[in-house]
Every structure is written in structure tokens, then in C-alpha cells.
Amino acid sequence: MSEPSAGRAFRLHHHRLVVDGWVTADGQAVTVDDPEYGLTSAADSITDLVRGYGGGHIEWLPLTAQHTAPPQQQGAPR
């Protein structure tokens, strides 16, 4: 299995719906439709993804540094 490629985060606004997503380095677009159940949508491009939602617009989120290590444990281990 290959390492996941870095991507760029965005928010898709469609009517009253706002979903978070990202575009991978190879151009595939993914949105998280239901974070509680882990449901996602994906398309070969951001244009195809927006078309699949029936329109909307993309809000690009600022670029942030990737985490290089897991967060430190808080408190005593269980």
C-alpha cells in the first residue's frame, strides 16, 4: 500500500449544506458527507465533484503544516 498523498483542504457550499473535503496531489476530490458514520464522496476532479452535488462553490482553506508526529499523551496512561 502506498503512502497517502498530500492534498489541499476546501469546503463545498451547496445551498444550506457545507461539507469539508480535500483534493489529493493527483487531483482526486473527496468530501466527508457524514463524519459520524464516515460517509464520503469522491470524484476524479473538483469540477466533477461539484457537478455531482448539482452545483455549489468551493472555499479553499488556508494551507497548514502537516503533523509529523502523533500528539503527546495527556495524563497518566491507563
VENTA-V502593 format. One record per pair of residues at least 12 apart in sequence whose ideal C-beta (glycine too) atoms are under 8 Angstrom apart, sorted by the first residue. I is the first residue (numbers start at 1). GAP is how many residues later the second one is. If there is no record, write none. Layout:
i = (I,I)
gap = (GAP,GAP)
This chain:
i = (4,5,5,5,6,6,6,7,7,7,7,8,8,8,8,8,9,9,9,9,9,10,10,10,10,10,10,10,11,11,11,12,12,12,12,12,12,12,12,13,13,13,13,14,14,14,14,15,17,19,19,19,20,21,23,27,27,27,28,28,28,28,29,29,29,29,29,29,29,30,30,31,41,46)
gap = (20,19,20,21,18,19,60,15,16,17,18,14,15,52,53,55,12,13,51,52,55,12,13,36,48,49,50,51,47,48,50,19,37,38,41,44,45,46,47,43,44,45,46,39,40,41,42,41,39,12,13,14,12,28,23,17,18,19,14,15,16,17,13,14,15,16,17,19,20,12,19,18,12,12)
